[in-house]
Amino acid sequence: MASAPAAVPRVKLGSQGMEVSAQGLGCMGMSAFYGAPKPEPDMVALIHHAVAAGVTFLDTSDMYGPHTNEILLGKALQGDMREKVDLATKFGVSFADNKWNVRGDPTYMRAACEGSLKRLAVDCIDLYYQHRIDKNLPIEVTIGELKKLVEEGKIKYIGLSEASASTIRRAHAVHPITAVQL
């Protein structure tokens, strides 16, 4: 008789109440950057297996693919699976004119959020990261708009990726930052 898998501990992120599995599943390699995209049925099965084992913190980005990783997660989270996970995705790196661009302006950020919500097939993103910091725009502008998305119920928590300590402090003065990713 096989024994039940050990429970994955949970940890708190930030001070606003977000709690996630201590081990997360980074989904980038399923769709991009580490060789060819993996077969979708295999990746959906892997996501379901991770969640069944207690790994409920799933991390993706709109740039992974681009977009295909969010679509994959959207398929994997159908039915009651969405209620079992803590979903993180990112915005801030766009691909246009054959080059990557870092953007944090409110118009772009809102369009990115709406696109992610649609691809993920969810009403709300649990943790929404700015993937890279737009150095041409004060962080306060971007966080101010993210704060509005929290108030509108489109995202629950805000995160920053690849941000300096001073940028994190300035951002946190506008709205609490729940997580920082390097």
Secondary structure, DSSP 4 states (H G I P E B T S, - for coil): -PPPPPPPPEEEETTTTEEEESSEEE-HHHHSSSSSPPPHHHHHHHHHHHHHTT--EEE--TTTTTTHHHHHHHHHTTGGGGGG-EEEEEE-EEEETTEEEE---HHHHHHHHHHHHHHHT-S-EEEEEESS--TTS-HHHHHHHHHHHHHTTSEEEEEEES--HHHHHHHHHHS---EEE-
